[in-house]
Amino acid sequence: MNYTNVQFPGLGINIDISPVAFSIGSFQVYWYGIIIAVAMLLAIFLGIKDSKKLNFPTSLIYDFILVAIPSGIVGARLYFVLFNLDYYMQDWSRIIDTRSGGLAIYGGVLGAALGTYIMCKIRKISFTAMGDYVIVYVPLAQAIGRWGNFFNQEAFGTTTNLPWGMTSSTISTYLAANCPYLDSTSPVHPTFLYESIADLLLFIILVIVRKKSKFAFETVCVYFIGYGFARFFIEGLRTDSLYIPNTAIRVSQLLSLVLCVVCLIYIVYIHAQRIRKRKFPARFYATEGAAEQAK
């Protein structure tokens, strides 16, 4: 098993890590996959546990799991592949090799949302209620999942003099090959850590918003505003961003900006209408009870 020495010089931290957790014969099990699995399982556990005390049908959580997880994984992979076509066109078999990374969070969220929407239409259940309930657990899973990037030594930022800067031989090799304008021997921003912290804070905020919100999609919008805001700035630090072909536009930054603006407009609109005591159609309310209270 190959180990990489990871250093945080400003903090005096020096540890050896390996992307491989253990091996079964010649088959290697990666930390990346284990961490993502743990993140999913914890989100599912909390979703089922909370459904009982929040009077949300537990059966819908199981339906969501069966649809959202596979559609989310497919969406995460397709998003990543779409903006790395030059690499994958050299060998199409690389598309199914996800064991070393290559899953995009935005693609996973959008893929899961599409799968859930189709399921809700078929089952004739409320997509808005489902979305506002389950979105709370997404940033928690993301906060945990980002540590898979640490073990793979990926998703880091540009060089920095901040005390929590991180370096390793893997990082130095990557910078020397792909970022000649940066000092490959200097520590870099641990952007995976920045996003993990931001996601954990967002999870706490969403728990509160879901509890107090009376409007459909408000919790979902707060997620996209909060995550989009954090991701916009963190993405600007990263050295491995996905770009729109033939441009210098980072895909995740553009998508973050669009989602932030659209969701902010929606939230401002519904609350401005509430202040003016305008009545909404029932679909604007999170629950029938909220609609009745507004009458």
Beta strands, then each sheet from edge to edge (+ up, - down):
strand 1: 4-8
strand 2: 13-17
strand 3: 20-24
strand 4: 27-30
strand 5: 167-168
sheet 1: 2+ 1- 5+
sheet 2: 3+ 4-
end
